[in-house]
Amino acid sequence: MDKVPVRVDGRFRLGDILGSGSYAVVYRAWNIIKDVAVAVKLEPITHSSSVQHEYNILKHLEGGVGIPRVIWFGRESTYHALVLDLLGPSLHNLFLTHNRKFSLDTVVNIGDQLLSRLEYIHSHNYVHGDIKPQNVVVGLGDLKDTAFIIDFGIAKEFWNTATSLHIPFCQGQHLTGTPAFASINTHLGVEPGRCDNLESLTYMLIYFLQGSLPWLTSDEEKLSSSSILERKVDTTIENLYRGIPVEFATILIYTRSLAFSEGPDYNHLHSLLRVLCSVSMPAALQINSHVSSALMFPLYELM
């Protein structure tokens, strides 16, 4: 790999690595002009750029609550560089801080916010493709209780604006995203749709309540995607939801029943979550007050 530049666009001085994925590395950086911290995502320039793809999507989604704000995009040396607001820790890191368990109220708040994020993303004709705890982060400062969805590198359009038609149902695709949270149809090679984003979100909420999922093992043992699919298919609704409210089973049954091109009823899903609150729904995530020390080490993570 070519030498990483010291600065990007002359004003963003790179610091330590915050995260890395299959196509890019994210650095903490400092805007030497405005004297503020930012995140910089670098990807070696190739014919097909995931970072450029992500930039284009984020510009279309610009202004949405819980959508990362783009500061600059361009070429620096042999890299594509995407500069974003620095965000806080991921739900994955906060979950570990909480000894792998969130309260019901916390999970309901997370689910309610992320349903709104997905509805916004879907309203702009995109499906995310990789909903998982590592790809949801909280903001910093006044936004510390706002959930942000990050990493749009494999997001796709599901609506053909030229024809005003939903993309056709298609099979034979490679598995994209993270097997542990992927929908069953995505495992089976079906083109991802809105329903698959929602199924992934439901698995994530169950994971936060239960501390794990039936198809996951210890971190030391890595199951193949085919083994995860087999366990996922064999897991009954009863076993998956043992000990947690039945509304989560209703949500999963609903998301799995959606047709590929069918528009989800987001209000119905919101209502299923909100009846679980013992008190009126607060606007905040209700987790940072318990882990304020974690916010001293902001992370911007990739897969």
N, C-alpha and C positions, 0 to 999 in steps of 0.2 A: 504494500500500500504506500502511496506517495506520502511525503512528509505533511503532517497536519499544519496548517497555517497558524501563526501566533495570533493574528487578528483577522476578522472578517469585516469587509467593507471599510476597513481603516478605523472603525470606531468600536467594534465589539472584540474585546480582548478575551481569549479563551482561558478557561480555568480547568477545574477537574471534571472528569467524566461522571455524568449522572446516570446514564443508562445506555444500553446498546441492544440492537436487534439484528435481524437478518440482513438489513440493508443500510442501516445508518447508525451513527453514534451521536448521543446527545451530551453536550457540554454545558456546564455552568459558565456564563460569560459575564463581562462587565461592560456596560455602555459607558465609555470614558468621557463622552460628551455630556450625557444626562446624569451620570453618576448613579446608575441603577443596575441591578442584576437582571439578566435575561437568560433564556435558554437558547442554545444554538444546535441545530441538527445538521450534521454533515454526512454527505453520501458521495462516494467517488462517482464521477461523471461516467455514465454509460448511455447506451442508446435508449434505454427505458428507465426513466427516473421515478422512483417511488416518492421521493421528496418533492419533486415538481408536481406530481399527481396530487400529493397531499396539500401542497400550497394552493393549487387550483380549487380544490374542494373547500378548503378553509376560507378562501375569498368568497365563494358562493354562500357559505354559511355565516359570513362575517356579521357580527352584531347580536348573534343569538346568545342567550344566557347559557353559561356552561360550555361555550365553544372557545378554544384557545385563540388568542388574538395574534395575528401575524404582524410583525414589526418590519421585516425585510426579507426578501428572497432574491437570490442571484448566484452568480458563479464566483468562487474564490479559489484561485489556483486551479487544481484539478478536481474540485469538489463543487457540488451543489450545496448551498447553505440556506437554511430556513431559520430565521430568528423569530422567537416567540416570547411572550410574557413568561417569566418564571412562575411556575405553579408549585403547590405544596405536595405533601406526601400522597402516595397512592392508597387506595382502599386496601390493597394487599398489605402494605406496610402497617397501616393502622390496625388491620385485622390481627396481624402478628403481635402488635403491641398490646392488644386486648386478649392475648392468650387464645386466639383463634375462636372467638365468640363475640357476636354483637347482640345487643338486646333487641327484643321485638320492635320497640319504638324506633330504634336506630335503623333497623332493616326496612321498616315501613317508610321512614323518611328518605332513605337511600333509593328505594324502589320508586317512590312517588316522584322524586327529582329526575331519576333516569328515564322514567316513562315520558316525562315532559321533554327531556333531551332527545330521545329517540323520535318522538312525534315531530319535533322541530326538524331533525335531520331528514326524516321521511318526507316531510312536507316540501323539502327542497329536492326530492327525487333521488335520495341516496340511501343505501343501506351500509352500515358500518363494516360488518364482516368479522369483527374480532372483539366482541364484548366480553370482558373478563376483569377481575379485580385490579390487575396491573394497568389496565387502560382507563381507569377512572381515578382521577386525582381531585384533591380539594384545592381551593385557591389559598392565597395568602392575604394577610391584613383584613380589610373589610370583606373579602371574599372567602374567608376561611371556612365558612359553612356552606359554600356553593360547590356542588359536584361538577367537574368538568370531564367530558369524554375526550380522550386524546388518541393519537396514532391512527390517522385516516389513510395510511399507506395502501391498504387493500380495499378501501371503500369503493362501491360501484353504484352507477346509476341504474335504477330499476324501471325508469320511465323514459321512453323515447320521445323527446320533445318535438322532434321533426314530424312524427306520425301521430303524436298524442295517444300513444298506446303503451301499455305495460310490456316490458320485454317478455319474449316467449318462454314458457316452461322449458327447461333444458336439463338433461341428465348427462352423465359421463364426465363431470367436472372433478378436478382434484380437490381434496379437502383443503380449505383455507381456514385461517383462524387457529384457535387453540383447541385441541381435541376434548379436553376436560369440560369445556363450556360450549362446544359446538352443538348445534341442533342435530337430531337424528338424520334428517334429510340431507344436511350438509355432509355428514359422514358418508351418506349413500351416494354422493356425487350430484345432488340436485343443486342447481344454481341458487345461491342465497337470496332470500327475499325479506320483506319486513317481518314476517312471522318468525323467521330464524333469529333475527336480532332479539325479539321478545322472548323466544325460548331460551336463548343464552342468558338473558337478563334473569329469567326465572331460576335457572340453575344457580346463578351467582347469589341470588337472595337466599335460596335454600342452603347453599354453602356457608353463608354468613351466619345463619341460624343454627345449623347442625354442627359446624366446625369442620365438615368435610362432605364428600359425596360418595355414594356407594361404589362408584367406579374409580375412585382415587385410592392410592396406597401411600406409603411413606415417601418422603422426598428422595430416599435412597433408591427406591425401585421405580423405574420409569416404564410405564405400560405403553405398548404400541397403540396407535389409534384404532386398530381393529379390535384389540382387547377391550379398550374403553367402550367402543361401540357395542360389543357383545354384552358387556356388563350393563350398559345403559339401557339396551333393549330388554334385557332380562329383569331389570329392577322394576318391581311393581309400584304403582302409585302409593299403595299402602305402606310399603317399606320406605319409600322415598320421603314420605311426609309423616312418619311416625314421630309423635311428640311435638309437632308444630301445627298451627292453625290450618283448618281445612281449606281456607281461602287460597292458600298457595297451590294446593292441588287443583282447585278450580281454575286458577290462572294458567297453570301448565296445560291442563286439558283444553282450555280455550285456545291457547297459542298453537298447540299441536293440531287443532282442528281447522285452523285457518287455511283457506286455499292459497295457492302461490300468489295470485294476483289480487287477493281480497284485502281491502283496507281494514286494519284493526280498529276496534272500538276502544279507543284510549280512555274515554270517560268511564266505560264499564270497568276497565282494569284499575283505574284510579280509585273507583268506588269500592272495589274489592279490598284494596289495601287500606283505605281510610277507615273502614268499619272496624279495623283491628286496633285503632288508637284508643287507649283508655282515656285520653284527654284530647282536647281540640288539637288539630294538626299544627305544629309549629313550622315555621318556614325553614329552620336550620337543620343541619344534619345531626346535631346532638351527639357528636362524637369528639370534636376537638377540645371541648372543655375537660375531657378526661385524659387527653393525650397531648396537652399543649407543648410538652417538651419535644414531641416528634416534629412539630412545626419549626423547630430551630434548625432542622436539617432538611430543607426542601428538596424534593426529588421530582424529576420529570422523566418518567420511565417509558421504556419500550417493551415489546414482547421479549 
